[in-house]
């Protein structure tokens, strides 16, 4: 079995730490990119859900103001927008 001298051992250990530091840097960069991507996806989903909410709320207001002659049609539109809102809020 080959025994390293103290200096050789320390040099090898130092070189191993340099390699690990490079791996840590790459892992940190990957984690940062993942966080930024997840944040962007979350913001996109939130904006889409908020838009569907606003649309459903608008249709609710129309439903409340609808006359007897078009209440059923407005109700159908409201129900469609309500369903879209629920789909936008569904877990991914």
N, C-alpha and C positions, 0 to 999 in steps of 0.2 A: 504494500500500500504506500502511495506517495504522500509524504507529509510536506505541507507547504511551510515555508518560513513565515515568520510573523509579518514581514513586509509584503510578501506575496499574498498572504491571506487578507491583509488590510486592503491591498490594491484590488483584489478580486471583490471583496465586500463593497468597496467604494464604487466599483464599476457596476455591480449589481444594483446598487441604490440609484445610480444614474439611469439605468434601464427602467427601473420601477418608476422613477420620477417622470420619465417620458410617457409611460403607460398611464400614470395618474393624470398627466396633462391632457392626454387624448380622451380619457374617461370624463374629465371635467368639461372639455369642449363638447363632447357628445351629450352630456347631461344638460348643459346650457342650451344646446340646440333643441333638445327634447322639450325642455320647459318652455322655450319660446314658441315652439310649434304647438304645444298643448294650449298655451295662453291664446294664441291666435285662433285655434279651433274653438276654444271656449267662448271667446269674444264673438266669433262668427255665429255660433249656435245661440248665444244670448241675444244678439241683434235680430236673428231670424225669429226667435220665440217672442221677443218684444214686438216685432212687427205683426206677427200673427195675433198677439194679444190685442194690440191696437185695432186691428182689423175686426176681430170678434166683438170688441167693445163698440165699435162704430155700428156694426150690424145689430147689436143689442139695442142701441139707441134708435136705429131705424125701425126695429121690431116694436119698440114701445110707442112709436109715433105712427105706425102703419094703420091705415084704415081697414075696415072689414073687407073691402074689395080686394086688397092685395096682401093681407096679413099672412096668408098661407105661403105665398111666394117669398115674402121677406123672411118668414120662419125657416123655410128651406135653405135660403142663403145663409142665415144665421147659423143653422145647424152645421152646414158645410164648413163655415169658418171656425166654429167651435171645435169640430173634429180636427181640422188642420192645426189648431192651437194645441190640442192634446197630443198630436203626433210630434209637434215641435218640442214638447216638454217630455216626451217619452225617453226613458234612459237609453243610452247608446251602448 
